[in-house]
Amino acid sequence: MSPGDVGRVVQACLTAPEPGFRVMFAISDNIRRWASIDGATALGFVSEDDAESFAPELIARDSGPDPSEPVHDRVGGLSEFGPGGLASCGDSMSYL
């Protein structure tokens, strides 16, 4: 996530008309983005940046991401939705 988009999502959170608790993704407006940012958008976050200009160099160096790697099932952390549904903290910890 770009520094500018980090600032925009923090501003959206701090100026939300109904403060409370929300679990959400906030990701720059990358062409290859695969996670939904609907939760952040609902707060008023509008991503403006795209990391695509860095992709050719990174793919050449690292061969790109392998979606079959198990780490992609837990990309959101301890309470991420995985292939088996919502994982509790105890369940997720066993995968770390």
Buried (B, 14 or more C-beta within 10 A) or exposed (E): BBEEBEEBBEEBBEEBEEEEEEEBBBBBBBEEBEEEBEEBBEBBBEBEBBBEEEBEEEEEEEEEEEEEEEEEBBEBEBEBEBEEEEBEEEBBEEEE
